[in-house]
Amino acid sequence: MQQGETRQPLVANQEALERIFHRPENEHSRMVLTKYMNQILFGLHDFLRENVGITEEIPLKTLSERFMSSRIAHSPVKKLTEVISEIIEELAPHAVNVSSPYFVGHMTSAIPFFMVHLNTIVTALNQNPVKLETSKVVSVYERQVLAKVHRLIFNRDEAFYQAHVQKPESTLGSFVEDGTLANLTALWVARNRLFPPSAGMAGVEQEGLAAAMGDRGIRRVRVLVSELCHYSIRKAAGVLGLGNSAVVPIAVDQNNRMSIPALRDTLAALRRDPETAVLAVIGIAGTTETGTVDPLGAIADLCREYGVHFHVDAAWGGPVLLSQRYGGLLQGIEKADSVTIDGHKQFYLPMSNGMVYFRDPAAMDAVAYHANYINRPGSVDLGIRSLVGSRSATALVLGSALDIMGAGGYALLIDHGIETARKFAALIRRRPMFELVTAPELNILTYRLVPEEYRDTGKGMSAEALARRTEALNRINVQLQRLQREAGNSFVSRTTLRRAGRPDTVVLRSVIMNPRTTPEILEAVLDEQEQIYRQRIAGVAECDPGWSGAMDA
Amino acid sequence: MQQGETRQPLVANQEALERIFHRPENEHSRMVLTKYMNQILFGLHDFLRENVGITEEIPLKTLSERFMSSRIAHSPVKKLTEVISEIIEELAPHAVNVSSPYFVGHMTSAIPFFMVHLNTIVTALNQNPVKLETSKVVSVYERQVLAKVHRLIFNRDEAFYQAHVQKPESTLGSFVEDGTLANLTALWVARNRLFPPSAGMAGVEQEGLAAAMGDRGIRRVRVLVSELCHYSIRKAAGVLGLGNSAVVPIAVDQNNRMSIPALRDTLAALRRDPETAVLAVIGIAGTTETGTVDPLGAIADLCREYGVHFHVDAAWGGPVLLSQRYGGLLQGIEKADSVTIDGHKQFYLPMSNGMVYFRDPAAMDAVAYHANYINRPGSVDLGIRSLVGSRSATALVLGSALDIMGAGGYALLIDHGIETARKFAALIRRRPMFELVTAPELNILTYRLVPEEYRDTGKGMSAEALARRTEALNRINVQLQRLQREAGNSFVSRTTLRRAGRPDTVVLRSVIMNPRTTPEILEAVLDEQEQIYRQRIAGVAECDPGWSGAMDA
C-alpha cells in the first residue's frame, strides 16, 4: 500500500473527476480491469480458489494493525486499478473462501457464477424499487417474482394469483435485507393485527404498545417458538417493544422438533390468563443449528384453534419446496400466516436478500406508510408496505435465477445437499472417534469428536462425573474446531446445543449446500479432525487460542 | 419472450447443473455475456443512455399484463444469455434511467462507473460480515471504514480512534440497508438507553415497553423532530412500539429549519409533565423535500441542557462534510449522539447502503445480541451489535471509493450540486412563469409554475379566493409533473409541502447531484415545462391521468 516514489501525485480536480466518473483513465487501466473482470465473470470458482483465503493464517491482531488509520485524505490515495489489484491481491487472501467445497460450516456457500453477472446488471441499472418513479418495470417485475414464491409456499389457486399479482392494493410479500428483518416484519404485522384500531384506540402503530395493551387490559404479550429458534426472534421482540421475555421457548422432542404437547399445554395455560395475549406461534423450517423442521401442520392446527398468528421461519428451509423429493418435509407451511425465506441461502443468491410472505394479501396494510413525495395513498409504490425504504432490485436476480435454473435445477442442488448430508451422517456413525449428535433432516447435521477414554458413559456414572465428561468433551471440540479453522484446509462451525433437560453440548456443525462437496471431501474433513486431535489436542496442554479464539470460546 | 421453435428443450440434470453453476455453457454464450459486460463495465453511462428508459411511454397497465404468470416452471425456461439479453433489451427500456443528467427529481442519480466494478467484486467474494468466520479481513476493513466516516462526523482526536478503531468491544457505527433502518437503529439505541436495566427492572429490551414505562411511571414517550422530517421517523416510532403519535412535529421557520423557540417551548412544556419522557430530538441535515439543514448546534445545546439523546438524520446531507466549501453548513453535527448517513445518496454508492454512527463507542451495547453458533460473547463478530444479520460487504465499496475519490473528489461533486442548484434557483427567479418556493440550502430546491392569471394575489383577496388559487395551482403542478414524466425527456418530482399555518402547497422538486447536470440542461427542463403548460394544460380540460397518475395524484 506504499505508493511508488516517482509517480505523479493524484489530484482531485474537475478533469480528473470527469475521467474517473465515466471510464477507465487510459488503456492500461482498462486492460487491468478487463483482466480481473474476466477472471471473476468467467472463471469465478477458479478465481476464488486461487485468490481467496489461501495464505497462511494471520493472527487477527496482526491483520487489525494494518487497518488503523481513520483519516479520509483530501486527495485520491489510489487509482482505481490499484484499489482493485489490492482488493484481489492483498485483501482477498485474508477473506474467507466460502465457495470452497471444504467450507461446510455456515449457511454461506458457493453461488452459481451467473449470479455475479446478474448482480452486475442490477448494480448498473441502479433502480430503487421504493417507488415507481425510480424503478417502473422493475416494480412490476418484482411483484411477479413475489407471486411466484408466494405460490410455491401457499399454493393458492390460479384465480387468486391473477387477481393479486399486479393489484396495487395487494401485497404478497416484501424484500428486505435478510431473514432477521423478514422475521421482524412478520412479527410487526402480527403485532399490529393483534392490536388493531378499535373504538377507543387508534391501534398500536399509532398509539404505541403501552397504550394499546392498556386499552385491552393486556399486561403480557407472548411469542411461542422452539427453544432452537434463531436469535433474530428475540431481537425482533426486543425491537418491537415486546421485550425478549415475550419469547417463550417451547421444548423440542428427541428429534429437535417443537413438542406439540408442550405447545398445547403452553397455549392452554396462557389462555387461562386474561391479561396475557399470544401474538404468534413460530414454526421453524430448518433450524439454524440442526436443520430440523418443526411439525408445521400440527402447529398450524393449534394456531387456528387458538386464533393465533402462525409464522414460519423458513429462512433456511424454504427453497426445499422446489424439490419434488423433499418438498413434503415442509408440509403445513401452506397454512402459515407469514413465512420468512432468505434468498442468499438456498436460493443461492449473493449477499444479501431476505423475503417475507403473507398468506393474506391485505396483511401488510397493518404497516402501511405514506409520504408527500412518494408512496402517496393509492400509488403503486412498493415502499408503502415495507420495513425498509431504498433498496436494491434483487428481485431481478431471483427472478432470473428461477428462469435459468427452473425448479428442477434448484431441486438438484437441494437434493444433493440433503443426500450428501445423509451420507456424511453414515460416515460419522462408522467412525468410533465421532458421535453423531443430530442426524440431518435437511442438509445440516451436528456431531462431535469423542476420544476413546470418554466413550464409556457407564450406567452408574455419577451426575458429577457425567458433567465433568461433558465439560471435557466440550473443551476438546471447541479446540478442534478452532485448530481446523486456523489450518485453513476446511471449515466446520461449532455451536452449543442448549436444550431443556439436557446438558449444554458443544457440537461441530456441518451445512452441506455446495454441489461440489462430496462424501470423499467429507471423509477428508473427518480425517483431518482425527489427525488434529491426535497431534494437537490429545495429551497436550491447552493450545494457544489463536486469532479469534481467545474472544470466541 | 417466445422461445425459438426448433431449439432443444432445456432440462435440469446434473450435467446441466454442473455447467450452469460454473461457467458459460459454450463459446457463443461467453461472447454474448462478454459483449454486455464490456458495455456495462467500460461504457456504463453510454450503455444506460442507449438502453434504459428510452422507449415510448407504456401505460403501467399494459406493462403489468406482461408479468402475470406466477408459476415456477420445473425445467429451465431460458438460457443465461437469453435472460440477460431480455433484461437489457426488453426490461431496461421500461426501467428508469436515473443516470440521465435530465433526471433531477429524486435522490437517485448517476454513479461513477467504477462502483459497478467494485460491487462486482463484492458479489464475487460473497463475504458475510455478520461474523468473522465468513468475512475475516472484511470485518477488520469495515471497522476502519466506519472509523473514517465517524471521524468525518465527530472529529474526535487521534487517540480516540487509535483506541477504538479495531477494539472488538467498541462500535463506532453499523451498516444497514438504508436510512430508514439507520434511523430505526438510532432510535432503538436511544429507547434502550432511556429505559436501561435498573434495580427492579431488566430494561426495555428484555421486559418490553409497557413494563419499562410502568416501572418508571412514564405514560408517554416523545420524539421531537421538524415537521419536514422523513416518514421513516414515524415508521421507526411505530416499529419500536412508541407509536406514531410519539413523534411531535416541531414547526419550521421561514427557511424551513426547525424553530429553536418552538423546540425550547416544547421541551419545557414536556418537562413539566412527570409522566412524559423525551426519547430523542432529531435534527435533519438535508430534509428530503427541501434539502434544508436544521440549526444543529442550537439543537445540540438544548439537548444537553435537557439531557436528551440528539440524533441527526444526515441521510442526505452527511457527505457535504467532505466539502471544504460547504461542510460548515452542518456545524453542530459533531455534538450529536447518533447520525444517519446513506451511502447510496451523496457517497454515490449503488443501491443500497445505509449507515448509523454513534458518538459513544459503547452506545450500541444497548442492543447487543448473542447466539450459540456466532456472535458469542467476547467475539469480534460485527453481527453482535446490529439490527440486521446477514448482509453484503458494502464497506469494501465505500472504503475503495474514498481512496479513489479522496475527500476532494467528493467535494467536487458536492460543490457542483450546491452551486448548480443555486444557478437553477436564479434561472427560476428570472422567469415570470415560475415561482421559487424553497431556495436551495444544499442541492435541493422546490418551485412551481404560476400562470399569469394566478400571479396577482392582491392584498385584499379573501381567504376563500386564496384557497381557490392554491387549489388551482396545486392541480396545475400535479398535472405538469405527470405530463413531463410521461414525455420521458426529463424528470422532476413533486411533493406537497405541509407546514403549520401555511396552505398545503404542491411543488416541483429538483435534486441536483449528477455532475453532468448543467444550467443549460435545467433551462431546457424549464422550457419544456412552459411548453407543456401552454400546449397541454392551459385552457384544456383535465388530462388523462396516465400510467400511475390516477393512483398517484
Interface residues (C-beta under 8 A of the other chain):
Chain A: L10 V11 A12 N13 Q14 A16 L17 E18 I20 F21 H22 R23 P24 R30 L33 T34 Y36 M37 N38 I40 L41 F42 G43 L44 H45 F47 L48 V52 G53 L60 L63 S64 E65 R66 F67 M68 S69 S70 R71 I72 A73 H74 S75 P76 V77 K78 K79 L80 V83 I84 I87 I88 L91 A92 H94 A95 V96 V98 S99 G105 H106 T108 A110 I111 P112 F113 F114 M115 V116 H117 L118 N119 T120 I121 T123 A124 L125 N126 Q127 N128 K131 L132 E133 T134 S135 K136 V137 V138 V140 Y141 R143 Q144 A147 K148 V149 H150 R151 L152 Y161 Q162 V165 Q166 P168 V176 E177 D178 G179 T180 L181 L184 W188 A202 V204 E205 Q206 E207 G208 L209 A210 A211 A212 M213 G214 R219 V221 H230 Y231 S232 R234 K235 A237 G238 V239 L240 G241 L242 G243 N244 S245 A246 T288 E289 L322 D342 H344 P350 M351 S352 G354 V367 Y369 H370 A371 N372 Y373 I374 N375 R376 G378 S379 V380 L387 V388 G389 S390 R391 S392 A393 L396 S400 L402 D403 I404 M405 G406 A407 G408 G409 A411 L412 L413 R485 F491 S493 R494 T495 T496 L497 R498 R509 P515 S548 M551 D552 A553
Chain B: L10 V11 A12 N13 Q14 A16 L17 E18 I20 F21 H22 R23 P24 R30 L33 T34 Y36 M37 N38 I40 L41 F42 G43 L44 H45 F47 L48 V52 G53 L60 L63 S64 E65 R66 F67 M68 S69 S70 R71 I72 A73 H74 S75 P76 V77 K78 K79 L80 V83 I84 I87 I88 L91 A92 H94 A95 V96 V98 S99 G105 H106 T108 A110 I111 P112 F113 F114 M115 V116 H117 L118 N119 T120 I121 T123 A124 L125 N126 Q127 N128 K131 L132 E133 T134 S135 K136 V137 V138 V140 Y141 R143 Q144 A147 K148 V149 H150 R151 L152 Y161 Q162 V165 Q166 P168 V176 E177 D178 G179 T180 L181 L184 W188 A202 V204 E205 Q206 E207 G208 L209 A210 A211 A212 M213 G214 R219 V221 H230 Y231 S232 R234 K235 A237 G238 V239 L240 G241 L242 G243 N244 S245 A246 T288 E289 L322 D342 H344 P350 M351 S352 G354 V367 Y369 H370 A371 N372 Y373 I374 N375 R376 G378 S379 V380 L387 V388 G389 S390 R391 S392 A393 L396 S400 L402 D403 I404 M405 G406 A407 G408 G409 A411 L412 L413 R485 F491 S493 R494 T495 T496 L497 R498 R509 P515 S548 M551 D552 A553
